[in-house]
Amino acid sequence: MADYRFERQCRTAYSEQFIVRENDQRVGRVDLHYGPSVVYATLAVEEKLTEAEIMELLNVIDDDLVSSTDMPRDDFVVAVIQGREVGVYSDDYFEGEEEDDDGEDEGPARR
């Protein structure tokens, strides 16, 4: 079994976002949204995982994150996306603060 860890990035009254790591390697991001009776999630994995590996990760997310909340749950619905992150954009990026000394854009702002 893989050793997954979750680093919370943000939390609201009805949602949470986590970076997913396995053996100190980033493997994805999961967003959880708690509805009145259903927990909705978006899992974006950055590498090609098999269906069995995705199912294992979903079980860990369910056990470690979803089931540990006090929110009622009749269903857990997950959209899984495979790909790579191209950047994290913030207001600083859009205000042009990411220019280097030559005045050229350095690309997406990373947090």
N, C-alpha and C positions, 0 to 999 in steps of 0.2 A: 504494500500500500504506500502511496506517495505521501510525503510529509508536507502538506499545504499549510501556509500561514496567511493570515489576512491582516492587512494594514488599513485601518479606517482612514478615509480621506475626508469624508464629511458625513454629517448626520442632521436630519431634520426630524420633526415630530412623526413623520410617516415614511421616511426613506433613509437609506444609508448607501454609501459607496465605499468599496474596498479595492485595494490592489491585491492580487493573488500572487503569492510566491511559493515556489517549490524549491527546497534546498538553496535558498537565497537567490534564486533566479526568478525574475518576473515572468509569469506565464499568462497574466491577463488582468481583467478588471470585472467586478460584478457590481451592478446597481440593483438594490432591493427597494421595492415600493410596497408598503403595507396598506392594503385596502381593508374594508370592513370584515371580509371573510376570506379574501384571497391575497396571497403574496405573489406579486409579479416581479420577475427578475430579467435583467439582460446580462448575459455573460459573454464577454468578448475575450477570446483566447488568442494570444499572439503567435502561437505556433501550431503546427498541424498535430492535433491530438486525435487518437482513435475514438470511436464511439464509446468503447469500454472505458477509456480514460476520462472522457467527458462525463459519463454516467458516474464514475467514482468521484470526480470533483463535485458534481451536483449533489451527491449524497453527503459529502463533507460540508458543503455550503448549507444544506438543509439541516444537518445535525448540529453544526457549530455556530451558525449564524441565525437561521430562521427559527429553529425550534427553541433557541435560547431566549427569545423575546417573549414578552407577555401578550403579544398580539394574537387574537383568535385566528385560526387558519383552517379552512375547509379544503383549500387547494393551493398548490405551488406551481405557477406557470412560468416557464423559463424560455426565453429566446436566446439561442446560442449563435454567436458570430465568430468566424475564424478569419484572422487577418493580422495586420500590424498597425500599431498606432503611428500616426504621422506627425502628431504634435498635440500640445495642450495650449490653447490660446487664451489670453487674458486681456484685460483692458490695456495693459502696458504695451502689448503687441500692436493693438489697433491705434494707439496714440503715437506710434512711431518711436518708442523708447528702445527698440531693439536694433537700432542702427549701430554699425561699427564705426571706427574712426574715419573710414573712407566714405561714410554716408550710405553704405549699402546695407540692405536688410540681411540680418543673420538667420532668418527663418523663424519657425514657431517658437514662442516662449515656452520654456519647460519649467515646471514647478517641481 
